[in-house]
Amino acid sequence: MPHIWPIAFAITLAIALPCGQSTSLAADGPRDQPNVLLIVADDMGYSDLGCFGGEINTPHLDALAARGLRGTNFYVAPSCSPSRSMLLSGTDNHIAGIGNMAEWTGPTQRGKPGYEGHLNNRVVTIASLLREAGYHTCMAAKWHLGEKPDQWPAKRGFERDFALLQGAGTHWSDMLGLLPSEPRVTFTRNGEKVKELPADYYSSRYFTDFVMQSIDENSRDGKPFFAYLGYQAPHGPLALPAEWRDKYKGRYDKGYDAIRAERLDRQKKLGIVGKDVVTFPRLPNIPAWEKLTDEQRRHAARKMELYAAMIEYMDDQIGRLIEHLKKSGKYDNSLIVFLSDNGAAGEDMAELVAKLAPTAKDWFDKTFDNRPENWGHPGSCVEYGPSWAQVSSVPFRLFKGVEAEGGIRAPLIVSGPGVKHAGAINHSVLHVMDILPTLLESAGVEHPAMKQGTTVARPQGKSMWPLLAGRETATRSDSDWLGWELFGNRAIRQGDWKLLYLMKGAGGTGDWELFNLREDPAELHDLSAKYPDKRKTLLKFWDEYVTRNGVIVSEAGPYAQQKP
């Protein structure tokens, strides 16, 4: 049985270290600066991994969890680039330049600080800080933090890089985008634009190869490495090498309702959730599995087969990298962090494009061959949609794009030197902003107050190192709080309590709702009328969050035109 740590449902807008204070290495941490491997999955849901209750075969990530710690209350942003900006900077996304997705910046936000649409110069990346501290730095990842040359990874501390600059594209060598406004995506390799990809290119394999090669090429001088491996998987389009496409054939024929129930049961047995937790009900626009036609069930099951295989393939590549580190003698001194950038993706790209304009649908239909027999192959573009995204989000409400728990709660695994209590499950509240100060403390590196003569934003995250080292059971107190805002949707959490505002088009009421997440993690029961004083207190924190981070609320975005 895993070691279950005391639950501490406290969360905060973390206070950074005072200027000049050292993030000194803990006495019981690694004796030498550790290598750091930061792995991010794209659009993977909370319950997909085996160690978080999923039926998908993920032995290598499960082994990391058994060697280290799982965080069950780990928070990210509702969408990719805001999360990535906080991950690399340790600050709120509204400080780092991604106050809104660049694609959806509203008229009141344009030109304002924090809404540059790229990672701005108010923040310093973890790559820059570790490189200056003597690390070799490399990445193979989706970037989505700026497309101009002075915004590329090579300008933000990465010595070697292979990066997809945009937010999405196919997984093959065709370099196709998914929208007519961006029909071709851009890659960089070591600060140069890539003209073409190898004919046998597949994203997860190539990303892994690039990181392994980068580590090897910089290994002669004995310096530690920082490697950021940000997979494109399992972000759509669903795509796999031929030998992997039927890996899960028949596994999902029982349907999404049955799989959801099985996952919740496993989560309870593993200790991921409490024994009395119920899951958020199937959304009203999703029919019961038995109500589907035979053809609809076949098509739905096929999409989930491909999605599951993409996650296992990613796990297989992680295993290949870990084995490489072991053979080269680097594994034992490598701190490994794994997370997903946001909740599961419930959108369907074909449906989204069809809503844009008839010309956009024409482009999409001409560009992609989406006959069912071609799904998973080069040239197709399908996703698994909201019915299976709800499975990936068990037990939470909704998914990517909103501040409901299904959009902002993600799996976290931390393993490596200095991490005590192998197999531990920790239920205290953690945040993606905590990663940077944690890695800095593990390496004995300070965050500067100034950079090239300019004041830079200090991290808002808190180091998890005392928790990882076994000296503490939580990173935050019950009085701490954290805030979120994206696309006009908002949330505040303090202790057990969460205040949530979702627009009607985003699956909400268009008003603030109050939830006790200890008793109701699925956000089923609005307690606003019963606890009006708690609601008022959290609204004051919301106002403070807006002021501290320069938040400009705009409902311009993907939910503005949607009907409830």
C-alpha positions as CSV (number, residue, x, y, z in Angstrom):
1,M,0.0,0.0,0.0
2,P,1.3,3.5,-0.7
3,H,2.1,5.8,2.1
4,I,-0.8,8.3,2.4
5,W,0.2,11.7,3.8
6,P,-2.1,13.9,5.8
7,I,-4.5,15.9,3.6
8,A,-4.0,19.6,3.6
9,F,-6.4,21.4,1.3
10,A,-4.7,24.7,1.5
11,I,-3.8,26.9,-1.5
12,T,-2.2,30.3,-2.0
13,L,-1.0,33.0,-4.3
14,A,2.4,32.0,-3.0
15,I,4.7,34.7,-1.6
16,A,8.2,34.7,-3.3
17,L,11.4,34.8,-1.4
18,P,12.6,38.2,-0.3
19,C,15.2,39.8,-2.6
20,G,18.6,38.3,-2.1
21,Q,17.4,35.4,0.1
22,S,19.1,32.1,-1.0
23,T,17.1,29.1,-2.0
24,S,19.8,27.0,-0.4
25,L,19.9,23.3,-0.9
26,A,18.2,21.2,1.8
27,A,20.6,19.3,4.0
28,D,18.9,16.0,3.2
29,G,18.6,16.8,-0.5
30,P,21.0,15.6,-3.2
31,R,24.6,16.1,-2.3
32,D,25.5,17.2,-5.8
33,Q,23.5,19.3,-8.2
34,P,21.0,16.8,-9.7
35,N,20.2,16.4,-13.4
36,V,16.7,17.5,-14.0
37,L,14.2,15.9,-16.4
38,L,10.9,17.8,-16.8
39,I,8.3,15.9,-18.7
40,V,5.0,17.4,-19.8
41,A,2.1,15.6,-21.5
42,D,-0.2,17.7,-23.7
43,D,-4.0,17.5,-22.9
44,M,-3.8,14.3,-20.9
45,G,-6.5,13.8,-18.3
46,Y,-6.3,13.3,-14.6
47,S,-7.2,9.6,-14.5
48,D,-5.5,8.3,-17.6
49,L,-2.3,6.9,-16.0
50,G,-2.4,3.5,-14.3
51,C,-1.0,5.1,-11.1
52,F,-4.0,7.5,-11.1
53,G,-6.7,4.9,-11.8
54,G,-6.6,4.5,-15.5
55,E,-6.7,1.2,-17.4
56,I,-4.1,2.5,-19.9
57,N,-0.8,0.6,-19.7
58,T,1.8,3.1,-18.4
59,P,4.4,0.9,-16.6
60,H,7.3,3.4,-16.8
61,L,5.4,6.3,-15.3
62,D,3.8,4.0,-12.7
63,A,7.4,2.9,-11.8
64,L,8.4,6.5,-11.3
65,A,5.4,7.0,-9.0
66,A,6.3,3.9,-7.0
67,R,9.9,5.3,-6.6
68,G,8.7,8.9,-5.8
69,L,5.6,10.9,-4.9
70,R,2.2,11.5,-6.5
71,G,0.4,14.8,-6.0
72,T,-3.4,14.4,-6.2
73,N,-4.1,18.1,-5.7
74,F,-1.8,19.6,-8.3
75,Y,-3.1,22.6,-10.2
76,V,-2.4,24.0,-13.6
77,A,-4.1,26.5,-15.9
78,P,-7.1,25.5,-18.0
79,S,-5.1,25.6,-21.2
80,C,-1.7,25.0,-22.5
81,S,0.3,28.2,-23.0
82,P,-0.8,29.8,-19.7
83,S,0.3,26.6,-17.9
84,R,3.7,26.5,-19.8
85,S,4.3,30.2,-19.0
86,M,3.8,29.5,-15.2
87,L,5.9,26.3,-15.4
88,L,8.9,27.9,-16.9
89,S,8.7,31.2,-14.9
90,G,7.2,30.3,-11.6
91,T,4.9,33.3,-11.9
92,D,1.2,33.8,-12.7
93,N,0.4,33.7,-16.4
94,H,-0.9,37.2,-16.2
95,I,2.5,38.4,-15.1
96,A,4.4,36.2,-17.6
97,G,2.7,37.5,-20.7
98,I,0.0,34.9,-21.4
99,G,-2.9,36.6,-19.6
100,N,-5.0,35.2,-22.4
101,M,-4.2,32.8,-25.2
102,A,-2.6,34.9,-27.9
103,E,-5.3,33.5,-30.3
104,W,-8.1,34.9,-28.2
105,T,-6.8,38.2,-26.8
106,G,-9.7,40.6,-26.3
107,P,-9.8,44.3,-27.4
108,T,-9.5,45.6,-23.8
109,Q,-6.4,43.4,-23.3
110,R,-4.4,44.1,-26.4
111,G,-1.2,46.0,-25.7
112,K,-1.5,45.7,-21.9
113,P,1.3,44.4,-19.6
114,G,0.8,40.6,-19.1
115,Y,-1.1,40.3,-22.4
116,E,1.8,40.3,-24.8
117,G,0.8,36.9,-26.1
118,H,4.3,35.6,-25.6
119,L,6.6,34.9,-22.7
120,N,7.7,38.4,-21.8
121,N,10.9,39.8,-20.4
122,R,9.5,40.5,-16.9
123,V,10.2,36.9,-16.1
124,V,13.3,34.6,-16.2
125,T,13.0,31.0,-17.2
126,I,14.2,28.0,-15.3
127,A,16.4,27.2,-18.3
128,S,18.1,30.5,-18.1
129,L,18.7,30.3,-14.4
130,L,20.0,26.7,-14.5
131,R,22.2,27.4,-17.5
132,E,23.8,30.3,-15.7
133,A,24.4,28.0,-12.7
134,G,26.4,25.6,-14.9
135,Y,23.8,23.3,-16.3
136,H,23.5,22.2,-19.9
137,T,20.0,22.9,-21.0
138,C,18.0,21.3,-23.8
139,M,14.3,20.9,-24.8
140,A,12.2,19.0,-27.2
141,A,8.7,20.3,-26.8
142,K,5.7,22.2,-28.0
143,W,6.6,25.8,-27.2
144,H,3.5,28.0,-27.7
145,L,5.1,30.9,-26.0
146,G,6.0,33.2,-28.9
147,E,6.6,32.8,-32.6
148,K,9.0,35.6,-33.4
149,P,12.8,34.8,-33.5
150,D,13.5,36.8,-30.3
151,Q,10.8,34.8,-28.5
152,W,12.1,31.4,-29.5
153,P,13.5,28.9,-26.9
154,A,17.1,29.7,-27.9
155,K,16.6,33.2,-26.6
156,R,15.1,31.9,-23.3
157,G,17.9,29.8,-21.9
158,F,17.9,26.7,-24.0
159,E,21.3,25.7,-25.3
160,R,19.8,23.1,-27.6
161,D,16.2,23.0,-28.7
162,F,13.7,21.3,-31.0
163,A,10.4,23.1,-30.7
164,L,6.9,23.3,-32.3
165,L,6.3,27.0,-32.0
166,Q,2.5,26.8,-32.4
167,G,-0.1,25.3,-30.1
168,A,-1.0,22.3,-32.3
169,G,-0.1,20.5,-35.5
170,T,0.0,17.0,-36.8
171,H,2.4,14.4,-35.4
172,W,3.9,13.6,-38.8
173,S,6.5,15.1,-41.2
174,D,3.9,17.0,-43.2
175,M,4.1,20.0,-40.8
176,L,0.4,20.6,-41.3
177,G,-1.5,23.0,-39.0
178,L,-5.0,22.3,-38.0
179,L,-6.7,25.6,-39.0
180,P,-6.9,27.4,-42.4
181,S,-5.5,30.5,-40.7
182,E,-2.3,28.5,-39.9
183,P,-2.1,25.8,-42.5
184,R,1.6,25.1,-41.8
185,V,3.4,25.0,-38.5
186,T,6.9,26.1,-37.6
187,F,9.6,24.1,-35.9
188,T,13.0,25.4,-34.6
189,R,16.1,23.4,-34.1
190,N,18.9,25.0,-32.1
191,G,17.7,28.5,-32.8
192,E,17.2,27.9,-36.6
193,K,13.9,27.5,-38.4
194,V,13.4,23.9,-39.7
195,K,12.8,23.6,-43.4
196,E,11.6,20.0,-43.4
197,L,11.3,17.0,-41.1
198,P,12.6,13.5,-41.6
199,A,10.3,11.3,-43.7
200,D,9.8,8.9,-40.8
201,Y,9.2,11.7,-38.2
202,Y,6.7,10.9,-35.5
203,S,6.5,13.5,-32.7
204,S,6.9,11.4,-29.5
205,R,9.7,9.3,-30.9
206,Y,11.6,12.3,-32.4
207,F,11.3,14.4,-29.2
208,T,12.7,11.6,-27.1
209,D,15.6,11.0,-29.6
210,F,16.5,14.7,-29.6
211,V,16.6,14.9,-25.8
212,M,18.8,11.7,-25.6
213,Q,21.2,13.1,-28.2
214,S,21.4,16.4,-26.5
215,I,22.2,14.9,-23.1
216,D,24.9,12.6,-24.7
217,E,26.5,15.4,-26.7
218,N,27.0,17.5,-23.6
219,S,28.0,14.8,-21.2
220,R,31.8,15.0,-21.6
221,D,32.4,17.9,-19.2
222,G,30.6,16.4,-16.3
223,K,28.1,19.2,-15.9
224,P,24.5,18.4,-14.9
225,F,21.7,18.7,-17.4
226,F,18.2,20.3,-17.5
227,A,16.0,18.6,-20.1
228,Y,12.5,19.8,-20.9
229,L,10.6,17.1,-22.7
230,G,7.2,18.5,-23.6
231,Y,5.4,15.9,-25.6
232,Q,2.7,16.8,-28.2
233,A,0.8,13.7,-27.2
234,P,-1.9,12.9,-26.5
235,H,-3.1,16.2,-28.0
236,G,-5.0,15.6,-31.2
237,P,-5.0,14.6,-34.0
238,L,-5.1,11.0,-32.8
239,A,-2.1,9.5,-34.6
240,L,0.2,6.5,-34.2
241,P,2.8,4.5,-36.0
242,A,1.2,1.6,-37.8
243,E,2.2,-1.2,-35.3
244,W,0.6,0.7,-32.4
245,R,-2.8,1.5,-34.0
246,D,-4.6,-1.7,-32.9
247,K,-2.9,-1.9,-29.5
248,Y,-6.2,-1.4,-27.7
249,K,-8.5,-3.0,-30.2
250,G,-11.7,-4.0,-28.5
251,R,-10.7,-2.6,-25.1
252,Y,-13.3,0.1,-25.1
253,D,-16.3,-1.7,-26.6
254,K,-18.0,-1.6,-23.2
255,G,-18.3,2.1,-23.6
256,Y,-17.5,5.3,-21.7
257,D,-20.1,4.9,-18.9
258,A,-18.6,1.6,-17.8
259,I,-15.0,2.8,-18.1
260,R,-15.7,5.9,-16.0
261,A,-17.2,3.7,-13.2
262,E,-14.1,1.3,-13.3
263,R,-11.7,4.2,-13.1
264,L,-13.4,5.7,-10.1
265,D,-13.3,2.4,-8.3
266,R,-9.6,2.0,-9.0
267,Q,-8.9,5.5,-7.8
268,K,-10.6,4.7,-4.5
269,K,-8.6,1.5,-4.1
270,L,-5.3,3.3,-4.9
271,G,-6.1,6.1,-2.4
272,I,-6.2,8.8,-5.1
273,V,-9.7,9.9,-4.0
274,G,-11.7,9.2,-0.9
275,K,-14.0,6.2,-0.7
276,D,-17.2,8.3,-0.6
277,V,-16.3,10.4,-3.7
278,V,-18.9,10.4,-6.5
279,T,-18.0,11.5,-10.0
280,F,-19.6,14.4,-12.0
281,P,-22.5,13.0,-14.0
282,R,-22.4,12.5,-17.7
283,L,-23.1,15.7,-19.5
284,P,-26.7,16.1,-20.8
285,N,-25.5,16.5,-24.4
286,I,-23.7,13.1,-24.3
287,P,-26.1,10.1,-24.8
288,A,-25.8,7.0,-22.7
289,W,-23.7,4.4,-24.4
290,E,-26.6,2.0,-24.9
291,K,-28.5,4.7,-26.7
292,L,-25.9,4.9,-29.5
293,T,-26.2,3.0,-32.7
294,D,-23.8,0.1,-33.4
295,E,-21.9,2.3,-35.8
296,Q,-21.7,5.2,-33.3
297,R,-20.3,2.8,-30.6
298,R,-17.7,1.4,-33.0
299,H,-16.5,4.9,-34.0
300,A,-16.4,6.1,-30.4
301,A,-14.6,3.1,-29.2
302,R,-12.0,3.4,-32.0
303,K,-11.2,6.9,-31.0
304,M,-10.5,6.0,-27.4
305,E,-8.4,3.0,-28.6
306,L,-6.1,5.4,-30.5
307,Y,-6.0,7.9,-27.6
308,A,-5.0,5.2,-25.1
309,A,-2.3,3.9,-27.4
310,M,-0.9,7.4,-27.8
311,I,-0.4,7.6,-24.0
312,E,1.1,4.1,-23.8
313,Y,3.5,5.0,-26.7
314,M,4.5,8.2,-24.8
315,D,5.1,6.1,-21.7
316,D,7.2,3.7,-23.8
317,Q,9.4,6.5,-25.0
318,I,9.8,7.8,-21.4
319,G,10.9,4.2,-20.6
320,R,13.4,4.3,-23.4
321,L,14.8,7.6,-22.1
322,I,15.0,6.3,-18.5
323,E,16.8,3.1,-19.7
324,H,19.3,5.3,-21.6
325,L,20.0,7.4,-18.4
326,K,20.5,4.2,-16.5
327,K,23.0,2.8,-19.0
328,S,24.9,6.1,-19.0
329,G,25.1,6.3,-15.2
330,K,22.9,9.4,-15.0
331,Y,19.7,8.0,-13.7
332,D,20.4,7.8,-10.0
333,N,21.2,11.5,-9.8
334,S,18.3,12.6,-12.0
335,L,15.3,14.4,-10.5
336,I,12.3,13.6,-12.7
337,V,9.1,15.6,-12.8
338,F,6.0,14.6,-14.8
339,L,2.8,16.5,-15.3
340,S,0.0,17.3,-17.7
341,D,-0.4,20.9,-18.9
342,N,-4.1,21.0,-18.4
343,G,-7.2,18.8,-18.2
344,A,-8.4,16.4,-20.9
345,A,-9.5,18.0,-24.2
346,G,-13.2,17.8,-24.8
347,E,-13.2,19.7,-28.1
348,D,-13.7,18.1,-31.6
349,M,-11.5,19.9,-34.1
350,A,-13.8,19.1,-37.1
351,E,-16.8,20.7,-35.2
352,L,-14.8,23.7,-34.1
353,V,-13.6,24.4,-37.6
354,A,-17.1,24.0,-39.0
355,K,-18.3,26.8,-36.7
356,L,-15.7,29.2,-38.0
357,A,-16.9,29.7,-41.6
358,P,-17.9,27.6,-44.6
359,T,-14.5,28.3,-46.2
360,A,-12.8,26.9,-43.1
361,K,-14.8,23.7,-43.2
362,D,-14.0,23.4,-46.9
363,W,-10.2,23.7,-46.2
364,F,-10.4,21.2,-43.4
365,D,-12.3,18.6,-45.5
366,K,-9.9,19.0,-48.4
367,T,-6.8,18.8,-46.2
368,F,-7.7,15.8,-44.1
369,D,-9.0,12.3,-44.9
370,N,-11.2,11.5,-42.0
371,R,-12.9,8.4,-43.1
372,P,-13.0,6.0,-40.1
373,E,-10.6,3.6,-41.7
374,N,-8.0,6.3,-42.0
375,W,-8.2,7.4,-38.3
376,G,-4.8,7.3,-36.7
377,H,-3.0,7.4,-40.0
378,P,-1.1,10.4,-41.6
379,G,-3.5,12.7,-43.2
380,S,-6.3,12.3,-40.7
381,C,-7.4,14.7,-38.0
382,V,-9.8,13.4,-35.3
383,E,-10.1,13.7,-31.6
384,Y,-11.9,11.7,-29.0
385,G,-14.4,14.4,-27.9
386,P,-16.3,15.2,-24.7
387,S,-17.6,11.8,-24.0
388,W,-14.2,10.3,-23.4
389,A,-12.8,13.5,-22.0
390,Q,-15.2,13.0,-19.2
391,V,-13.6,9.6,-18.6
392,S,-10.2,11.1,-18.5
393,S,-11.4,13.7,-16.0
394,V,-12.9,11.3,-13.5
395,P,-14.1,12.3,-10.9
396,F,-14.1,15.9,-11.8
397,R,-16.4,18.4,-13.5
398,L,-15.7,19.3,-17.2
399,F,-12.3,19.5,-18.8
400,K,-9.7,21.7,-20.6
401,G,-10.6,25.3,-21.1
402,V,-12.4,26.1,-17.9
403,E,-11.5,26.5,-14.2
404,A,-13.7,23.6,-13.1
405,E,-11.6,20.8,-11.5
406,G,-11.5,18.8,-14.7
407,G,-9.8,21.7,-16.4
408,I,-7.2,22.6,-13.9
409,R,-6.4,19.5,-11.8
410,A,-3.6,17.4,-13.3
411,P,-1.5,14.4,-12.3
412,L,1.9,15.1,-10.8
413,I,4.8,12.6,-10.3
414,V,8.2,13.6,-8.7
415,S,10.9,11.0,-8.4
416,G,14.7,11.0,-7.9
417,P,17.4,11.9,-5.4
418,G,16.2,13.5,-2.2
419,V,12.6,12.5,-2.7
420,K,11.6,10.5,0.4
421,H,8.8,8.1,1.0
422,A,8.7,6.0,-2.2
423,G,5.2,5.5,-3.4
424,A,3.8,8.3,-1.4
425,I,0.5,9.9,-2.3
426,N,0.3,13.5,-1.1
427,H,-3.1,15.3,-1.0
428,S,-1.9,18.8,-0.2
429,V,-2.5,21.6,-2.7
430,L,0.4,22.1,-5.2
431,H,0.6,24.4,-8.2
432,V,2.5,24.4,-11.5
433,M,4.2,27.7,-10.3
434,D,5.9,25.6,-7.6
435,I,8.0,23.7,-10.0
436,L,10.6,26.4,-10.7
437,P,11.4,27.2,-7.0
438,T,11.5,23.5,-6.3
439,L,14.0,22.9,-9.0
440,L,16.1,25.9,-8.0
441,E,16.2,24.7,-4.4
442,S,17.2,21.2,-5.5
443,A,20.1,22.7,-7.4
444,G,21.1,25.3,-4.8
445,V,20.4,28.2,-7.1
446,E,19.0,31.6,-6.2
447,H,16.3,33.5,-8.2
448,P,17.7,37.0,-9.0
449,A,15.9,40.2,-8.3
450,M,17.5,41.8,-11.3
451,K,18.4,40.6,-14.8
452,Q,20.6,42.6,-17.1
453,G,19.9,45.7,-15.1
454,T,16.1,45.2,-15.1
455,T,13.9,44.2,-12.2
456,V,12.3,40.8,-12.9
457,A,9.2,39.2,-11.4
458,R,9.9,37.0,-8.5
459,P,8.4,33.5,-8.4
460,Q,4.9,33.3,-6.9
461,G,5.2,29.5,-6.5
462,K,6.5,27.9,-3.3
463,S,9.3,25.3,-3.2
464,M,8.0,21.8,-2.7
465,W,11.4,20.6,-1.5
466,P,10.6,20.5,2.2
467,L,7.6,18.2,1.3
468,L,9.6,16.1,-1.1
469,A,12.4,15.7,1.4
470,G,9.9,14.5,4.0
471,R,10.3,17.4,6.4
472,E,6.8,18.8,5.8
473,T,3.4,17.3,4.7
474,A,2.2,20.4,2.8
475,T,3.5,23.4,1.0
476,R,0.7,25.8,1.9
477,S,-1.3,26.7,5.0
478,D,-5.1,26.8,5.3
479,S,-5.0,30.6,5.0
480,D,-3.2,30.7,1.7
481,W,-5.1,31.1,-1.5
482,L,-4.7,30.8,-5.3
483,G,-6.5,32.4,-8.2
484,W,-7.2,31.6,-11.9
485,E,-8.7,33.5,-14.9
486,L,-8.9,32.6,-18.5
487,F,-11.4,33.5,-21.3
488,G,-13.5,35.3,-18.7
489,N,-13.9,32.3,-16.4
490,R,-12.5,32.6,-12.9
491,A,-11.8,30.7,-9.7
492,I,-10.3,31.2,-6.2
493,R,-9.4,28.4,-3.8
494,Q,-8.5,28.7,-0.1
495,G,-8.3,25.7,2.1
496,D,-11.2,23.3,1.4
497,W,-13.2,26.1,-0.4
498,K,-13.4,27.1,-4.0
499,L,-15.3,29.9,-5.6
500,L,-15.9,29.3,-9.3
501,Y,-17.3,31.5,-12.0
502,L,-18.1,29.9,-15.4
503,M,-19.9,31.6,-18.2
504,K,-23.1,29.9,-19.4
505,G,-21.4,29.0,-22.7
506,A,-18.6,27.3,-20.7
507,G,-21.0,25.0,-18.8
508,G,-21.6,27.3,-15.8
509,T,-24.4,29.5,-14.5
510,G,-22.9,32.9,-15.3
511,D,-22.5,33.6,-11.6
512,W,-20.2,32.6,-8.8
513,E,-20.6,29.1,-7.2
514,L,-19.1,28.0,-3.9
515,F,-17.9,24.4,-3.3
516,N,-16.3,22.5,-0.5
517,L,-13.8,20.4,-2.4
518,R,-13.0,18.1,0.6
519,E,-16.6,16.9,0.6
520,D,-17.5,17.6,-3.0
521,P,-14.5,17.4,-5.4
522,A,-16.9,16.9,-8.3
523,E,-18.4,20.4,-7.7
524,L,-21.9,19.2,-7.6
525,H,-23.4,21.3,-4.7
526,D,-23.3,25.1,-4.8
527,L,-23.1,26.2,-1.1
528,S,-23.4,30.0,-1.8
529,A,-26.7,30.4,-0.1
530,K,-25.6,28.3,2.9
531,Y,-22.3,30.1,3.5
532,P,-22.6,33.7,2.3
533,D,-19.8,34.9,4.5
534,K,-17.4,32.4,3.0
535,R,-18.5,33.6,-0.5
536,K,-17.8,37.2,0.4
537,T,-14.3,36.3,1.8
538,L,-13.3,34.5,-1.4
539,L,-14.6,37.4,-3.5
540,K,-12.2,39.7,-1.6
541,F,-9.4,37.3,-2.5
542,W,-10.5,37.4,-6.1
543,D,-10.3,41.2,-6.1
544,E,-6.8,41.0,-4.6
545,Y,-5.8,38.4,-7.3
546,V,-6.9,40.8,-10.0
547,T,-5.0,43.7,-8.5
548,R,-1.8,41.7,-7.9
549,N,-1.6,40.2,-11.3
550,G,-3.0,43.0,-13.5
551,V,-5.9,40.8,-14.6
552,I,-8.2,42.3,-17.3
553,V,-11.3,40.2,-17.5
554,S,-12.6,39.8,-21.1
555,E,-15.3,37.4,-22.2
556,A,-13.9,37.5,-25.7
557,G,-12.9,34.0,-26.4
558,P,-14.1,30.5,-27.3
559,Y,-17.1,30.6,-25.0
560,A,-18.5,34.0,-25.9
561,Q,-20.6,32.7,-28.8
562,Q,-21.6,29.4,-27.3
563,K,-25.1,28.8,-25.9
564,P,-25.6,27.2,-22.5
